[in-house]
Amino acid sequence: MTAQDTTAVGTAVYTVTGMTCGHCEKAVSEELSALPGVTAVTADAATGRVSVTSGAPLDDDAVRAAVDEAGYELTGRV
């Protein structure tokens, strides 16, 4: 992904590795919720999937940086 990769307004689903529990889900959700335009985040440690709903286009690099800040790795977009 490059800095120009964006996800349109709506919901995007990402794959995140390293989440193992509710604390992990909360850490990822809090970082992603701080991104501009994000209205909802659902993280599922069991599947490694994170759904991000936004009222503004999401920059994939910003999403990757937020997941990294939480201590996990974004491995792709579903």
LINURNOR-V257400 format. One record per residue. RES is the residue in one small letter. SS is DSSP state (a for helix, b for strand, c for the rest). PSI is psi in degrees with one decimal (none if undefined). Layout:
<<RES:SS:PSI> <RES:SS:PSI>>
//
This chain:
<<m:c:145.6> <t:c:172.3> <a:c:-20.8> <q:c:-8.8> <d:c:124.6> <t:b:155.5> <t:b:130.7> <a:c:169.1> <v:c:137.2> <g:b:-144.1> <t:b:132.0> <a:b:145.0> <v:b:129.7> <y:b:157.5> <t:b:126.9> <v:b:130.4> <t:b:150.7> <g:c:-14.2> <m:c:130.9> <t:c:-8.8> <c:c:-179.5> <g:a:-34.5> <h:a:-41.3> <c:a:-45.9> <e:a:-43.1> <k:a:-42.3> <a:a:-45.3> <v:a:-45.1> <s:a:-42.2> <e:a:-43.6> <e:a:-43.8> <l:a:-34.6> <s:a:-22.5> <a:c:-10.6> <l:c:143.5> <p:c:131.3> <g:c:-15.4> <v:b:128.2> <t:b:-20.3> <a:b:146.3> <v:b:133.2> <t:b:117.0> <a:b:137.9> <d:b:104.7> <a:c:-34.8> <a:c:-36.4> <t:c:-17.0> <g:c:13.4> <r:b:141.2> <v:b:121.4> <s:b:130.1> <v:b:120.5> <t:b:132.4> <s:b:145.1> <g:c:1.7> <a:c:155.2> <p:c:139.6> <l:b:134.0> <d:b:119.9> <d:a:-33.5> <d:a:-35.6> <a:a:-39.1> <v:a:-45.7> <r:a:-42.9> <a:a:-39.2> <a:a:-42.7> <v:a:-41.5> <d:a:-42.1> <e:a:-32.8> <a:a:-13.8> <g:c:18.6> <y:c:178.3> <e:b:124.0> <l:b:122.1> <t:b:-8.7> <g:b:175.5> <r:b:133.2> <v:c:none>>
//
